[in-house]
Amino acid sequence: MDADIHTRYESDFYRVLDFKCRCTDCRTSKPEYSESFCISFVRKGNFLFNVFRHSLDSYNGCILITKPGYERTVTHAHAVPDECTIFEFTNTFHKALTQRYGYTKFFRDNDLHSTLMHASTETEFLHFYISQLIGLRSGSKLHIDQLVLQMTDKVLGTLTDYTPDARINSRLKQNHLTTIERAKEYITTRFTQDISLMEIAAYCYVSPFHFSRIFKTFTSCSPHQYLLSMRLQHAALLLRSTALAVADIAFTSGFNSIEHFTAAFRKQYNCPPAAYRNGVIAAR
């Protein structure tokens, strides 16, 4: 496949690769082989990942999980070139993953060479946060490794059978994949700010009513719910990994009052922030 692939980060048991396809027409690639176990977050474009008896419809908000040693082809279904963040794991770590998640159908069934799942706001935030730390070179090796393990557990621990979303048809993707890509980019890079629906819709060149409907179709949540979840994921991460005061974490994560933060956090995690932090510390 004609693509630019470079290593953004390398650890003892994985590499983080940036994949940018250079194909501009909707053709199918020649057969290729997966050499490593990979978890890939689709950032842009739309492609069909063709593996044994399956054609996985991949676009923004999808996570592609691929086993090593199997043949695949890729069919481009969108004029925008594909972009992915690929977490490529060593063979030794792949064996450890197989042992840990061997109870899942995906690891048990040899006919399942690859599978696809829809990202939750939690896995999307972890992908964004890891990418940000790597880009800014501001995270320690241990911190990034722990985040990658957390992301891997969230992805592989929630694997289900792949089922295409009938609501997201070819016409909708052709017209509005770019809308969703731009919206998520806007929210994830500004989630600590007080952003409005009109701002996001204007950035995506659509009306606020149309935008809200499209966003919920693609993500199964409203723009406000998506933003709130991003803020709560960030707060939970800071509670786990820093000694910052709860009030500082609330404001750093984009909340404008302690009361609102505590109520939202309790609803999401079934406990107040301080109890969440104490529980994490006790579990160590």
C-alpha positions in Angstrom: 0.0 0.0 0.0 1.3 3.5 -0.9 1.6 5.1 2.6 3.8 7.1 4.9 4.5 5.2 8.1 6.8 6.4 10.8 7.5 5.5 14.4 6.3 8.1 16.8 7.3 6.3 20.0 9.0 3.0 20.9 8.9 1.1 24.2 10.0 -2.3 25.4 6.8 -4.1 24.3 5.2 -1.8 21.6 5.7 0.9 19.0 3.3 3.7 18.2 3.1 4.3 14.5 1.6 7.1 12.5 0.0 5.8 9.3 -1.0 8.2 6.5 -2.2 6.6 3.2 -1.2 8.4 0.0 -3.8 6.7 -2.2 -6.3 9.1 -3.7 -8.7 6.7 -5.6 -11.0 3.9 -4.4 -8.9 0.9 -5.3 -8.1 -2.3 -3.5 -4.5 -2.9 -2.4 -2.5 -6.0 -3.2 -2.5 -8.7 -0.5 -0.4 -7.9 2.5 0.4 -9.8 5.7 0.2 -8.6 9.3 3.5 -9.4 11.1 2.5 -8.1 14.5 -0.5 -7.9 16.8 -1.9 -4.3 16.4 -4.6 -2.0 17.8 -5.3 0.8 15.3 -7.3 3.9 15.9 -8.8 5.3 12.7 -8.5 9.1 12.6 -9.5 10.0 9.0 -10.9 8.4 5.9 -13.0 5.3 5.3 -11.7 1.9 4.1 -12.7 -1.7 4.0 -10.2 -3.9 5.8 -10.7 -7.3 4.0 -9.7 -10.4 5.8 -10.9 -14.0 5.7 -14.7 -14.0 5.1 -14.9 -10.5 6.6 -14.9 -6.9 5.3 -14.5 -4.5 8.2 -15.9 -1.0 7.5 -13.4 1.3 9.2 -13.7 5.1 9.8 -13.2 7.6 12.6 -14.4 6.2 15.9 -13.5 2.7 14.9 -10.7 0.6 16.4 -9.2 -2.2 14.3 -7.6 -5.2 16.1 -5.4 -7.4 13.9 -3.7 -10.7 14.7 -0.2 -11.4 13.2 0.4 -13.9 10.3 -2.7 -13.4 8.2 -3.4 -11.9 4.8 -5.5 -8.8 4.2 -6.3 -6.3 1.5 -7.6 -2.7 1.9 -10.3 -1.1 -0.3 -10.5 2.7 -0.1 -14.1 4.0 0.2 -13.5 7.7 0.6 -11.7 10.5 -1.2 -9.9 11.6 2.0 -6.7 9.5 2.5 -6.8 7.2 5.5 -4.9 8.1 8.7 -4.5 5.8 11.7 -2.5 5.6 15.0 -1.2 2.0 15.2 -0.1 0.4 18.5 2.1 -2.4 17.3 3.0 -5.0 20.0 6.0 -7.4 20.2 5.4 -11.1 19.7 6.3 -11.8 23.3 3.7 -9.4 24.5 1.2 -10.7 22.1 1.6 -14.2 23.7 0.9 -12.5 27.1 -2.2 -10.9 25.7 -3.4 -14.2 24.3 -3.1 -15.8 27.7 -4.8 -12.9 29.5 -7.8 -12.5 27.0 -7.9 -16.0 25.7 -11.5 -16.3 27.0 -12.8 -14.0 24.3 -14.1 -15.4 21.1 -11.7 -13.3 19.1 -8.6 -15.0 20.6 -10.2 -18.5 20.6 -11.5 -18.5 17.0 -8.7 -19.0 14.4 -11.1 -17.8 11.6 -11.2 -14.4 13.2 -8.1 -12.8 11.8 -9.1 -9.3 12.6 -12.0 -7.5 14.2 -13.4 -4.0 14.6 -15.1 -2.2 17.4 -16.5 1.2 18.1 -14.4 3.3 20.4 -15.9 4.5 23.7 -15.2 8.1 24.8 -12.8 6.5 27.3 -10.7 4.7 24.7 -10.8 7.8 22.4 -9.5 10.0 25.3 -6.7 7.6 26.1 -5.7 7.5 22.4 -5.7 11.3 22.3 -3.9 11.7 25.6 -1.1 9.2 24.8 -0.7 10.9 21.4 -0.5 14.3 23.1 2.2 13.1 25.6 4.2 11.6 22.8 3.9 14.7 20.6 4.9 17.1 23.4 7.5 14.7 24.8 6.2 15.4 28.2 5.4 11.9 29.6 7.8 9.6 31.3 8.3 6.1 29.9 6.5 4.5 32.8 3.5 6.9 32.6 3.0 6.3 28.8 3.5 2.5 29.3 0.8 2.5 32.0 -1.6 4.4 29.7 -1.0 2.0 26.8 -1.7 -0.9 29.1 -4.9 0.8 30.3 -6.0 1.5 26.7 -5.2 -2.1 25.7 -7.2 -3.5 28.6 -10.2 -1.2 27.8 -10.1 -2.3 24.1 -9.5 -6.1 24.5 -11.6 -6.4 27.7 -14.7 -5.2 25.9 -14.4 -7.0 22.5 -17.7 -8.2 21.1 -18.7 -9.6 17.7 -18.3 -7.1 14.9 -21.6 -5.8 13.7 -21.8 -2.9 11.1 -24.0 0.1 12.2 -26.8 0.2 9.7 -27.5 3.8 10.5 -24.1 4.9 9.2 -24.6 4.2 5.5 -22.3 5.1 2.5 -24.0 8.4 1.8 -23.8 9.6 5.4 -20.1 8.7 5.5 -19.4 10.3 2.2 -21.1 13.6 3.3 -20.2 13.8 7.0 -17.2 11.7 8.0 -15.1 14.9 7.7 -17.7 16.7 9.9 -17.2 14.1 12.7 -13.4 14.2 12.3 -13.3 17.9 12.6 -15.8 17.9 15.6 -13.7 15.4 17.6 -10.5 17.3 16.8 -12.1 20.5 18.0 -13.5 19.0 21.3 -10.4 16.9 22.2 -8.0 19.8 21.8 -10.3 22.3 23.6 -12.1 20.1 26.2 -10.8 22.2 29.1 -12.3 25.4 27.6 -15.9 26.6 27.8 -16.9 25.8 24.2 -20.4 26.1 22.7 -22.5 24.1 20.2 -22.4 27.0 17.8 -18.6 27.1 17.9 -18.3 23.4 17.1 -20.9 23.4 14.4 -19.4 26.5 12.7 -16.0 24.8 12.8 -17.6 21.8 11.0 -19.5 24.0 8.5 -22.9 22.7 9.4 -26.0 24.0 11.2 -26.1 23.3 15.0 -29.4 21.2 14.6 -27.9 19.1 11.8 -24.6 18.8 13.6 -26.2 17.5 16.8 -28.1 14.8 14.9 -25.1 13.6 12.9 -22.8 13.6 15.9 -25.2 11.4 17.9 -25.6 9.0 15.0 -21.8 8.5 14.8 -21.0 8.5 18.5 -24.3 7.4 20.2 -24.0 10.4 22.5 -24.7 14.2 22.3 -21.8 16.6 21.9 -22.3 17.7 25.5 -22.1 14.2 26.8 -19.0 13.6 24.7 -17.3 16.7 26.1 -18.3 15.9 29.7 -16.9 12.3 29.3 -13.6 13.7 28.1 -13.4 16.0 31.1 -14.2 13.2 33.5 -11.7 10.9 31.9 -9.0 13.6 32.3 -10.0 14.2 35.9 -9.9 10.5 36.7 -6.5 10.2 35.2 -5.2 13.1 37.3 -6.7 11.6 40.4 -4.9 8.4 39.7 -1.5 9.8 38.8 -1.0 13.1 40.6 -1.3 14.6 44.1 -3.2 17.7 42.8 -6.0 19.0 45.0 -9.5 17.9 43.9 -10.5 21.5 43.3 -7.4 22.0 41.0 -8.2 18.9 39.1 -11.8 20.1 38.6 -10.8 23.4 37.1 -7.9 21.9 35.1 -10.3 19.5 33.5 -12.7 22.2 32.4 -15.3 22.3 35.2 -16.3 25.7 36.5 -17.5 24.6 39.9 -16.6 22.0 42.4 -20.3 21.1 42.9 -20.8 20.4 39.2 -17.6 18.3 39.0 -18.4 16.2 42.1 -21.9 15.5 41.0 -20.9 14.5 37.5 -18.0 12.4 38.7 -20.2 10.6 41.2 -22.7 9.8 38.5 -19.9 8.5 36.2 -17.9 6.5 38.7 -20.4 5.8 41.5 -18.2 7.6 44.1 -17.0 11.1 44.8 -13.5 12.1 43.5 -11.7 11.8 46.9 -13.1 8.3 47.4 -12.0 7.3 43.9 -8.5 8.5 44.6 -8.3 6.7 47.9 -9.6 3.5 46.3 -6.9 3.7 43.6 -4.2 4.3 46.2 -5.4 1.4 48.4 -5.4 -0.9 45.3 -1.7 -0.3 44.6 
